[in-house]
Amino acid sequence: MNDFKNFFQKYGGGLIGAVIALVFACTNLYRFMIAVIFIIAGAWAGNHIQKNKESVKEKLKNFIDKM
C-alpha cells in the first residue's frame, strides 16, 4: 500500500491529466477547449495591442521591412 501511495504522489498529476485528456478525446470536448483557448488568446492579444500600440506598430513595421 505504501508503494502505491508513493507512486500516486509522484505521478498523480500526470495520471489525472491523462484521464481528463482521454475524456476530452472520447467526447469531442477538445473542440470546445480549442475554441476557448483561441478566444482567450484573441482577447489577450487584443488587450496587449491596445495597451502597447506604439511598440506593436514598431515591431510590425520592422517585421514587414525585413520581408
Contacts in CASP RR format, 6 or more apart in sequence:
PFRMAT RR
TARGET T0000
AUTHOR 0000-0000-0000
METHOD contacts of the structure
MODEL  1
MNDFKNFFQKYGGGLIGAVIALVFACTNLYRFMIAVIFIIAGAWAGNHIQ
KNKESVKEKLKNFIDKM
8 15 0 8 1.000
23 29 0 8 1.000
24 30 0 8 1.000
24 33 0 8 1.000
48 56 0 8 1.000
49 56 0 8 1.000
END
